[in-house]
């Protein structure tokens, strides 16, 4: 028996002092149920169906905070 760790990465894009800023966030999920909840949450901030890394148009704190509200045990890695 083995365990799976579900992983995804998003790119967060925002403007600060008239400059475009970008950060990649790696998301780790313990199961498919929480993954589905996160997809619903993140779809408010950008198109998750595009190929490659989905782009979220928001400051990094907004989706990170929203995701932590769903499950505090989630690992979020800003890279």
SEFIZA-3560 file (N, C-alpha, C; in Angstrom, 3 decimals):
REM SEFIZA-3560
<numar><xx>0.845</xx><yy>-1.185</yy><zz>0.000</zz><atom>N</atom></numar>
<numar><xx>0.000</xx><yy>0.000</yy><zz>0.000</zz><atom>CA</atom></numar>
<numar><xx>0.888</xx><yy>1.245</yy><zz>0.000</zz><atom>C</atom></numar>
<numar><xx>0.466</xx><yy>2.250</yy><zz>-0.727</zz><atom>N</atom></numar>
<numar><xx>1.221</xx><yy>3.488</yy><zz>-0.769</zz><atom>CA</atom></numar>
<numar><xx>0.252</xx><yy>4.662</yy><zz>-0.677</zz><atom>C</atom></numar>
<numar><xx>0.795</xx><yy>5.809</yy><zz>-0.327</zz><atom>N</atom></numar>
<numar><xx>-0.015</xx><yy>7.027</yy><zz>-0.217</zz><atom>CA</atom></numar>
<numar><xx>0.328</xx><yy>7.969</yy><zz>-1.365</zz><atom>C</atom></numar>
<numar><xx>-0.662</xx><yy>8.672</yy><zz>-1.832</zz><atom>N</atom></numar>
<numar><xx>-0.461</xx><yy>9.676</yy><zz>-2.865</zz><atom>CA</atom></numar>
<numar><xx>-0.515</xx><yy>11.064</yy><zz>-2.238</zz><atom>C</atom></numar>
<numar><xx>0.283</xx><yy>11.958</yy><zz>-2.753</zz><atom>N</atom></numar>
<numar><xx>0.186</xx><yy>13.364</yy><zz>-2.381</zz><atom>CA</atom></numar>
<numar><xx>-0.226</xx><yy>14.096</yy><zz>-3.650</zz><atom>C</atom></numar>
<numar><xx>-1.385</xx><yy>14.691</yy><zz>-3.623</zz><atom>N</atom></numar>
<numar><xx>-1.883</xx><yy>15.436</yy><zz>-4.774</zz><atom>CA</atom></numar>
<numar><xx>-1.244</xx><yy>16.816</yy><zz>-4.761</zz><atom>C</atom></numar>
<numar><xx>-0.752</xx><yy>17.245</yy><zz>-5.905</zz><atom>N</atom></numar>
<numar><xx>-0.014</xx><yy>18.489</yy><zz>-5.987</zz><atom>CA</atom></numar>
<numar><xx>-0.455</xx><yy>19.283</yy><zz>-7.202</zz><atom>C</atom></numar>
<numar><xx>-0.464</xx><yy>20.602</yy><zz>-7.055</zz><atom>N</atom></numar>
<numar><xx>-0.731</xx><yy>21.489</yy><zz>-8.174</zz><atom>CA</atom></numar>
<numar><xx>0.076</xx><yy>22.763</yy><zz>-7.976</zz><atom>C</atom></numar>
<numar><xx>0.174</xx><yy>23.545</yy><zz>-9.019</zz><atom>N</atom></numar>
<numar><xx>0.887</xx><yy>24.811</yy><zz>-8.946</zz><atom>CA</atom></numar>
<numar><xx>0.058</xx><yy>25.867</yy><zz>-9.658</zz><atom>C</atom></numar>
<numar><xx>-0.009</xx><yy>27.046</yy><zz>-9.068</zz><atom>N</atom></numar>
<numar><xx>-0.693</xx><yy>28.176</yy><zz>-9.697</zz><atom>CA</atom></numar>
<numar><xx>0.277</xx><yy>29.346</yy><zz>-9.781</zz><atom>C</atom></numar>
<numar><xx>0.005</xx><yy>30.237</yy><zz>-10.710</zz><atom>N</atom></numar>
<numar><xx>0.780</xx><yy>31.471</yy><zz>-10.832</zz><atom>CA</atom></numar>
<numar><xx>-0.139</xx><yy>32.621</yy><zz>-10.434</zz><atom>C</atom></numar>
<numar><xx>0.284</xx><yy>33.388</yy><zz>-9.452</zz><atom>N</atom></numar>
<numar><xx>-0.502</xx><yy>34.530</yy><zz>-8.991</zz><atom>CA</atom></numar>
<numar><xx>0.131</xx><yy>35.792</yy><zz>-9.566</zz><atom>C</atom></numar>
<numar><xx>-0.710</xx><yy>36.636</yy><zz>-10.182</zz><atom>N</atom></numar>
<numar><xx>-0.232</xx><yy>37.845</yy><zz>-10.853</zz><atom>CA</atom></numar>
<numar><xx>-0.975</xx><yy>39.038</yy><zz>-10.281</zz><atom>C</atom></numar>
<numar><xx>-0.237</xx><yy>40.087</yy><zz>-9.927</zz><atom>N</atom></numar>
<numar><xx>-0.860</xx><yy>41.306</yy><zz>-9.424</zz><atom>CA</atom></numar>
<numar><xx>0.019</xx><yy>42.501</yy><zz>-9.758</zz><atom>C</atom></numar>
<numar><xx>-0.533</xx><yy>43.676</yy><zz>-9.582</zz><atom>N</atom></numar>
<numar><xx>0.200</xx><yy>44.908</yy><zz>-9.867</zz><atom>CA</atom></numar>
<numar><xx>0.505</xx><yy>45.613</yy><zz>-8.556</zz><atom>C</atom></numar>
<numar><xx>1.744</xx><yy>46.085</yy><zz>-8.432</zz><atom>N</atom></numar>
<numar><xx>2.177</xx><yy>46.811</yy><zz>-7.237</zz><atom>CA</atom></numar>
<numar><xx>3.069</xx><yy>47.951</yy><zz>-7.689</zz><atom>C</atom></numar>
<numar><xx>2.680</xx><yy>49.157</yy><zz>-7.361</zz><atom>N</atom></numar>
<numar><xx>3.438</xx><yy>50.360</yy><zz>-7.756</zz><atom>CA</atom></numar>
<numar><xx>3.706</xx><yy>50.387</yy><zz>-9.258</zz><atom>C</atom></numar>
<numar><xx>2.660</xx><yy>50.118</yy><zz>-10.042</zz><atom>N</atom></numar>
<numar><xx>2.716</xx><yy>50.137</yy><zz>-11.506</zz><atom>CA</atom></numar>
<numar><xx>3.669</xx><yy>49.105</yy><zz>-12.110</zz><atom>C</atom></numar>
<numar><xx>3.988</xx><yy>48.067</yy><zz>-11.360</zz><atom>N</atom></numar>
<numar><xx>4.824</xx><yy>46.972</yy><zz>-11.874</zz><atom>CA</atom></numar>
<numar><xx>4.059</xx><yy>45.666</yy><zz>-11.694</zz><atom>C</atom></numar>
<numar><xx>4.175</xx><yy>44.793</yy><zz>-12.681</zz><atom>N</atom></numar>
<numar><xx>3.534</xx><yy>43.479</yy><zz>-12.614</zz><atom>CA</atom></numar>
<numar><xx>4.405</xx><yy>42.547</yy><zz>-11.760</zz><atom>C</atom></numar>
<numar><xx>3.792</xx><yy>41.930</yy><zz>-10.781</zz><atom>N</atom></numar>
<numar><xx>4.476</xx><yy>40.981</yy><zz>-9.904</zz><atom>CA</atom></numar>
<numar><xx>3.879</xx><yy>39.595</yy><zz>-10.122</zz><atom>C</atom></numar>
<numar><xx>4.712</xx><yy>38.558</yy><zz>-10.013</zz><atom>N</atom></numar>
<numar><xx>4.252</xx><yy>37.178</yy><zz>-10.187</zz><atom>CA</atom></numar>
<numar><xx>4.903</xx><yy>36.308</yy><zz>-9.123</zz><atom>C</atom></numar>
<numar><xx>4.136</xx><yy>35.347</yy><zz>-8.637</zz><atom>N</atom></numar>
<numar><xx>4.669</xx><yy>34.346</yy><zz>-7.722</zz><atom>CA</atom></numar>
<numar><xx>3.996</xx><yy>33.017</yy><zz>-8.045</zz><atom>C</atom></numar>
<numar><xx>4.744</xx><yy>31.940</yy><zz>-7.926</zz><atom>N</atom></numar>
<numar><xx>4.194</xx><yy>30.600</yy><zz>-8.137</zz><atom>CA</atom></numar>
<numar><xx>3.926</xx><yy>30.002</yy><zz>-6.768</zz><atom>C</atom></numar>
<numar><xx>2.772</xx><yy>29.377</yy><zz>-6.631</zz><atom>N</atom></numar>
<numar><xx>2.402</xx><yy>28.740</yy><zz>-5.367</zz><atom>CA</atom></numar>
<numar><xx>2.162</xx><yy>27.266</yy><zz>-5.634</zz><atom>C</atom></numar>
<numar><xx>2.843</xx><yy>26.430</yy><zz>-4.880</zz><atom>N</atom></numar>
<numar><xx>2.660</xx><yy>24.984</yy><zz>-4.965</zz><atom>CA</atom></numar>
<numar><xx>1.662</xx><yy>24.586</yy><zz>-3.891</zz><atom>C</atom></numar>
<numar><xx>0.655</xx><yy>23.831</yy><zz>-4.287</zz><atom>N</atom></numar>
<numar><xx>-0.404</xx><yy>23.398</yy><zz>-3.376</zz><atom>CA</atom></numar>
<numar><xx>-0.345</xx><yy>21.888</yy><zz>-3.215</zz><atom>C</atom></numar>
<numar><xx>-0.413</xx><yy>21.419</yy><zz>-1.985</zz><atom>N</atom></numar>
<numar><xx>-0.422</xx><yy>19.985</yy><zz>-1.687</zz><atom>CA</atom></numar>
<numar><xx>-1.752</xx><yy>19.639</yy><zz>-1.032</zz><atom>C</atom></numar>
<numar><xx>-2.385</xx><yy>18.564</yy><zz>-1.498</zz><atom>N</atom></numar>
<numar><xx>-3.707</xx><yy>18.177</yy><zz>-1.010</zz><atom>CA</atom></numar>
<numar><xx>-3.671</xx><yy>16.753</yy><zz>-0.463</zz><atom>C</atom></numar>
<numar><xx>-4.341</xx><yy>16.519</yy><zz>0.667</zz><atom>N</atom></numar>
<numar><xx>-4.337</xx><yy>15.176</yy><zz>1.249</zz><atom>CA</atom></numar>
<numar><xx>-5.280</xx><yy>14.193</yy><zz>0.555</zz><atom>C</atom></numar>
<numar><xx>-6.319</xx><yy>14.718</yy><zz>-0.151</zz><atom>N</atom></numar>
<numar><xx>-7.270</xx><yy>13.816</yy><zz>-0.813</zz><atom>CA</atom></numar>
<numar><xx>-8.028</xx><yy>14.569</yy><zz>-1.912</zz><atom>C</atom></numar>
<numar><xx>-8.782</xx><yy>13.822</yy><zz>-2.718</zz><atom>N</atom></numar>
<numar><xx>-9.496</xx><yy>14.412</yy><zz>-3.848</zz><atom>CA</atom></numar>
<numar><xx>-10.653</xx><yy>15.309</yy><zz>-3.400</zz><atom>C</atom></numar>
<numar><xx>-11.251</xx><yy>15.018</yy><zz>-2.262</zz><atom>N</atom></numar>
<numar><xx>-12.354</xx><yy>15.839</yy><zz>-1.759</zz><atom>CA</atom></numar>
<numar><xx>-11.888</xx><yy>17.274</yy><zz>-1.491</zz><atom>C</atom></numar>
<numar><xx>-10.765</xx><yy>17.407</yy><zz>-0.827</zz><atom>N</atom></numar>
<numar><xx>-10.235</xx><yy>18.741</yy><zz>-0.539</zz><atom>CA</atom></numar>
<numar><xx>-9.735</xx><yy>19.397</yy><zz>-1.818</zz><atom>C</atom></numar>
<numar><xx>-9.187</xx><yy>18.617</yy><zz>-2.728</zz><atom>N</atom></numar>
<numar><xx>-8.776</xx><yy>19.153</yy><zz>-4.026</zz><atom>CA</atom></numar>
<numar><xx>-9.963</xx><yy>19.780</yy><zz>-4.743</zz><atom>C</atom></numar>
<numar><xx>-11.098</xx><yy>19.092</yy><zz>-4.782</zz><atom>N</atom></numar>
<numar><xx>-12.296</xx><yy>19.627</yy><zz>-5.427</zz><atom>CA</atom></numar>
<numar><xx>-12.783</xx><yy>20.915</yy><zz>-4.754</zz><atom>C</atom></numar>
<numar><xx>-12.731</xx><yy>20.967</yy><zz>-3.425</zz><atom>N</atom></numar>
<numar><xx>-13.125</xx><yy>22.186</yy><zz>-2.705</zz><atom>CA</atom></numar>
<numar><xx>-12.221</xx><yy>23.351</yy><zz>-3.087</zz><atom>C</atom></numar>
<numar><xx>-10.937</xx><yy>23.072</yy><zz>-3.253</zz><atom>N</atom></numar>
<numar><xx>-9.988</xx><yy>24.114</yy><zz>-3.616</zz><atom>CA</atom></numar>
<numar><xx>-10.182</xx><yy>24.593</yy><zz>-5.045</zz><atom>C</atom></numar>
<numar><xx>-10.532</xx><yy>23.694</yy><zz>-5.937</zz><atom>N</atom></numar>
<numar><xx>-10.820</xx><yy>24.084</yy><zz>-7.315</zz><atom>CA</atom></numar>
<numar><xx>-11.991</xx><yy>25.063</yy><zz>-7.336</zz><atom>C</atom></numar>
<numar><xx>-13.042</xx><yy>24.770</yy><zz>-6.583</zz><atom>N</atom></numar>
<numar><xx>-14.188</xx><yy>25.674</yy><zz>-6.507</zz><atom>CA</atom></numar>
<numar><xx>-13.769</xx><yy>27.042</yy><zz>-5.971</zz><atom>C</atom></numar>
<numar><xx>-12.952</xx><yy>27.042</yy><zz>-4.943</zz><atom>N</atom></numar>
<numar><xx>-12.496</xx><yy>28.287</yy><zz>-4.330</zz><atom>CA</atom></numar>
<numar><xx>-11.629</xx><yy>29.102</yy><zz>-5.294</zz><atom>C</atom></numar>
<numar><xx>-10.645</xx><yy>28.480</yy><zz>-5.910</zz><atom>N</atom></numar>
<numar><xx>-9.712</xx><yy>29.195</yy><zz>-6.778</zz><atom>CA</atom></numar>
<numar><xx>-10.332</xx><yy>29.650</yy><zz>-8.091</zz><atom>C</atom></numar>
<numar><xx>-11.396</xx><yy>28.978</yy><zz>-8.538</zz><atom>N</atom></numar>
<numar><xx>-12.017</xx><yy>29.369</yy><zz>-9.804</zz><atom>CA</atom></numar>
<numar><xx>-12.627</xx><yy>30.771</yy><zz>-9.728</zz><atom>C</atom></numar>
<numar><xx>-12.801</xx><yy>31.309</yy><zz>-8.535</zz><atom>N</atom></numar>
<numar><xx>-13.296</xx><yy>32.688</yy><zz>-8.369</zz><atom>CA</atom></numar>
<numar><xx>-12.237</xx><yy>33.708</yy><zz>-8.771</zz><atom>C</atom></numar>
<numar><xx>-10.976</xx><yy>33.291</yy><zz>-8.788</zz><atom>N</atom></numar>
<numar><xx>-9.875</xx><yy>34.217</yy><zz>-9.027</zz><atom>CA</atom></numar>
<numar><xx>-9.243</xx><yy>34.098</yy><zz>-10.407</zz><atom>C</atom></numar>
<numar><xx>-9.582</xx><yy>33.067</yy><zz>-11.156</zz><atom>N</atom></numar>
<numar><xx>-8.984</xx><yy>32.918</yy><zz>-12.482</zz><atom>CA</atom></numar>
<numar><xx>-9.497</xx><yy>31.670</yy><zz>-13.171</zz><atom>C</atom></numar>
<numar><xx>-9.082</xx><yy>31.483</yy><zz>-14.412</zz><atom>N</atom></numar>
<numar><xx>-9.493</xx><yy>30.343</yy><zz>-15.227</zz><atom>CA</atom></numar>
<numar><xx>-8.575</xx><yy>29.161</yy><zz>-14.941</zz><atom>C</atom></numar>
<numar><xx>-9.100</xx><yy>28.151</yy><zz>-14.274</zz><atom>N</atom></numar>
<numar><xx>-8.288</xx><yy>26.990</yy><zz>-13.916</zz><atom>CA</atom></numar>
<numar><xx>-8.249</xx><yy>25.950</yy><zz>-15.027</zz><atom>C</atom></numar>
<numar><xx>-9.006</xx><yy>26.147</yy><zz>-16.088</zz><atom>N</atom></numar>
<numar><xx>-9.074</xx><yy>25.155</yy><zz>-17.159</zz><atom>CA</atom></numar>
<numar><xx>-8.044</xx><yy>25.397</yy><zz>-18.255</zz><atom>C</atom></numar>
<numar><xx>-7.304</xx><yy>26.505</yy><zz>-18.181</zz><atom>N</atom></numar>
<numar><xx>-6.310</xx><yy>26.750</yy><zz>-19.219</zz><atom>CA</atom></numar>
<numar><xx>-5.129</xx><yy>25.807</yy><zz>-19.036</zz><atom>C</atom></numar>
<numar><xx>-4.462</xx><yy>25.539</yy><zz>-20.141</zz><atom>N</atom></numar>
<numar><xx>-3.349</xx><yy>24.613</yy><zz>-20.115</zz><atom>CA</atom></numar>
<numar><xx>-2.144</xx><yy>25.233</yy><zz>-19.421</zz><atom>C</atom></numar>
<numar><xx>-1.327</xx><yy>24.403</yy><zz>-18.849</zz><atom>N</atom></numar>
<numar><xx>-0.158</xx><yy>24.898</yy><zz>-18.125</zz><atom>CA</atom></numar>
<numar><xx>-0.558</xx><yy>25.315</yy><zz>-16.720</zz><atom>C</atom></numar>
<numar><xx>0.194</xx><yy>26.225</yy><zz>-16.154</zz><atom>N</atom></numar>
<numar><xx>-0.124</xx><yy>26.711</yy><zz>-14.813</zz><atom>CA</atom></numar>
<numar><xx>-1.305</xx><yy>27.660</yy><zz>-14.877</zz><atom>C</atom></numar>
<numar><xx>-2.351</xx><yy>27.405</yy><zz>-14.100</zz><atom>N</atom></numar>
<numar><xx>-3.448</xx><yy>28.370</yy><zz>-14.052</zz><atom>CA</atom></numar>
<numar><xx>-2.955</xx><yy>29.706</yy><zz>-13.496</zz><atom>C</atom></numar>
<numar><xx>-3.479</xx><yy>30.786</yy><zz>-14.045</zz><atom>N</atom></numar>
<numar><xx>-3.105</xx><yy>32.120</yy><zz>-13.607</zz><atom>CA</atom></numar>
<numar><xx>-4.231</xx><yy>32.698</yy><zz>-12.750</zz><atom>C</atom></numar>
<numar><xx>-3.869</xx><yy>33.163</yy><zz>-11.566</zz><atom>N</atom></numar>
<numar><xx>-4.800</xx><yy>33.773</yy><zz>-10.637</zz><atom>CA</atom></numar>
<numar><xx>-4.461</xx><yy>35.255</yy><zz>-10.585</zz><atom>C</atom></numar>
<numar><xx>-5.435</xx><yy>36.101</yy><zz>-10.816</zz><atom>N</atom></numar>
<numar><xx>-5.199</xx><yy>37.543</yy><zz>-10.820</zz><atom>CA</atom></numar>
<numar><xx>-5.670</xx><yy>38.119</yy><zz>-9.489</zz><atom>C</atom></numar>
<numar><xx>-4.716</xx><yy>38.236</yy><zz>-8.569</zz><atom>N</atom></numar>
<numar><xx>-5.006</xx><yy>38.661</yy><zz>-7.209</zz><atom>CA</atom></numar>
<numar><xx>-3.673</xx><yy>38.800</yy><zz>-6.486</zz><atom>C</atom></numar>
<numar><xx>-3.679</xx><yy>39.428</yy><zz>-5.325</zz><atom>N</atom></numar>
<numar><xx>-2.465</xx><yy>39.404</yy><zz>-4.516</zz><atom>CA</atom></numar>
<numar><xx>-2.302</xx><yy>37.982</yy><zz>-3.965</zz><atom>C</atom></numar>
<numar><xx>-1.088</xx><yy>37.551</yy><zz>-3.654</zz><atom>N</atom></numar>
<numar><xx>-0.890</xx><yy>36.182</yy><zz>-3.170</zz><atom>CA</atom></numar>
<numar><xx>-1.641</xx><yy>35.883</yy><zz>-1.871</zz><atom>C</atom></numar>
<numar><xx>-1.846</xx><yy>36.895</yy><zz>-1.047</zz><atom>N</atom></numar>
<numar><xx>-2.496</xx><yy>36.668</yy><zz>0.241</zz><atom>CA</atom></numar>
<numar><xx>-3.956</xx><yy>36.261</yy><zz>0.095</zz><atom>C</atom></numar>
<numar><xx>-4.649</xx><yy>36.781</yy><zz>-0.914</zz><atom>N</atom></numar>
<numar><xx>-6.081</xx><yy>36.506</yy><zz>-1.052</zz><atom>CA</atom></numar>
<numar><xx>-6.377</xx><yy>35.030</yy><zz>-1.306</zz><atom>C</atom></numar>
<numar><xx>-5.824</xx><yy>34.393</yy><zz>-2.348</zz><atom>N</atom></numar>
<numar><xx>-6.125</xx><yy>32.966</yy><zz>-2.527</zz><atom>CA</atom></numar>
<numar><xx>-5.532</xx><yy>32.099</yy><zz>-1.415</zz><atom>C</atom></numar>
<numar><xx>-4.382</xx><yy>32.488</yy><zz>-0.878</zz><atom>N</atom></numar>
<numar><xx>-3.780</xx><yy>31.720</yy><zz>0.212</zz><atom>CA</atom></numar>
<numar><xx>-4.691</xx><yy>31.722</yy><zz>1.425</zz><atom>C</atom></numar>
<numar><xx>-5.220</xx><yy>32.885</yy><zz>1.780</zz><atom>N</atom></numar>
<numar><xx>-6.135</xx><yy>32.994</yy><zz>2.921</zz><atom>CA</atom></numar>
<numar><xx>-7.412</xx><yy>32.200</yy><zz>2.664</zz><atom>C</atom></numar>
<numar><xx>-7.959</xx><yy>32.324</yy><zz>1.460</zz><atom>N</atom></numar>
<numar><xx>-9.198</xx><yy>31.613</yy><zz>1.124</zz><atom>CA</atom></numar>
<numar><xx>-8.993</xx><yy>30.103</yy><zz>1.199</zz><atom>C</atom></numar>
<numar><xx>-7.856</xx><yy>29.613</yy><zz>0.729</zz><atom>N</atom></numar>
<numar><xx>-7.579</xx><yy>28.182</yy><zz>0.762</zz><atom>CA</atom></numar>
<numar><xx>-7.383</xx><yy>27.684</yy><zz>2.188</zz><atom>C</atom></numar>
<numar><xx>-6.751</xx><yy>28.480</yy><zz>3.024</zz><atom>N</atom></numar>
<numar><xx>-6.550</xx><yy>28.084</yy><zz>4.417</zz><atom>CA</atom></numar>
<numar><xx>-7.880</xx><yy>28.011</yy><zz>5.165</zz><atom>C</atom></numar>
<numar><xx>-8.871</xx><yy>28.817</yy><zz>4.749</zz><atom>N</atom></numar>
<numar><xx>-10.189</xx><yy>28.750</yy><zz>5.382</zz><atom>CA</atom></numar>
<numar><xx>-10.854</xx><yy>27.397</yy><zz>5.125</zz><atom>C</atom></numar>
<numar><xx>-10.585</xx><yy>26.804</yy><zz>3.972</zz><atom>N</atom></numar>
<numar><xx>-11.173</xx><yy>25.501</yy><zz>3.643</zz><atom>CA</atom></numar>
<numar><xx>-10.567</xx><yy>24.411</yy><zz>4.520</zz><atom>C</atom></numar>
<numar><xx>-9.238</xx><yy>24.433</yy><zz>4.654</zz><atom>N</atom></numar>
<numar><xx>-8.582</xx><yy>23.381</yy><zz>5.429</zz><atom>CA</atom></numar>
<numar><xx>-7.253</xx><yy>23.924</yy><zz>5.952</zz><atom>C</atom></numar>
<numar><xx>-7.174</xx><yy>24.122</yy><zz>7.244</zz><atom>N</atom></numar>
<numar><xx>-5.938</xx><yy>24.671</yy><zz>7.840</zz><atom>CA</atom></numar>
<numar><xx>-4.763</xx><yy>23.715</yy><zz>7.736</zz><atom>C</atom></numar>
<numar><xx>-5.009</xx><yy>22.448</yy><zz>7.475</zz><atom>N</atom></numar>
<numar><xx>-3.929</xx><yy>21.466</yy><zz>7.404</zz><atom>CA</atom></numar>
<numar><xx>-3.277</xx><yy>21.386</yy><zz>6.034</zz><atom>C</atom></numar>
<numar><xx>-3.678</xx><yy>22.254</yy><zz>5.132</zz><atom>N</atom></numar>
<numar><xx>-3.138</xx><yy>22.238</yy><zz>3.778</zz><atom>CA</atom></numar>
<numar><xx>-1.747</xx><yy>22.856</yy><zz>3.770</zz><atom>C</atom></numar>
<numar><xx>-0.848</xx><yy>22.313</yy><zz>2.977</zz><atom>N</atom></numar>
<numar><xx>0.477</xx><yy>22.887</yy><zz>2.804</zz><atom>CA</atom></numar>
<numar><xx>0.471</xx><yy>23.767</yy><zz>1.567</zz><atom>C</atom></numar>
<numar><xx>0.891</xx><yy>25.017</yy><zz>1.734</zz><atom>N</atom></numar>
<numar><xx>0.987</xx><yy>25.961</yy><zz>0.619</zz><atom>CA</atom></numar>
<numar><xx>2.423</xx><yy>26.464</yy><zz>0.593</zz><atom>C</atom></numar>
<numar><xx>3.091</xx><yy>26.290</yy><zz>-0.527</zz><atom>N</atom></numar>
<numar><xx>4.500</xx><yy>26.656</yy><zz>-0.646</zz><atom>CA</atom></numar>
<numar><xx>4.622</xx><yy>27.751</yy><zz>-1.697</zz><atom>C</atom></numar>
<numar><xx>5.066</xx><yy>28.921</yy><zz>-1.288</zz><atom>N</atom></numar>
<numar><xx>5.322</xx><yy>29.992</yy><zz>-2.254</zz><atom>CA</atom></numar>
<numar><xx>6.706</xx><yy>29.782</yy><zz>-2.812</zz><atom>C</atom></numar>
<numar><xx>6.782</xx><yy>29.705</yy><zz>-4.135</zz><atom>N</atom></numar>
<numar><xx>8.093</xx><yy>29.451</yy><zz>-4.757</zz><atom>CA</atom></numar>
<numar><xx>8.469</xx><yy>30.558</yy><zz>-5.704</zz><atom>C</atom></numar>
//
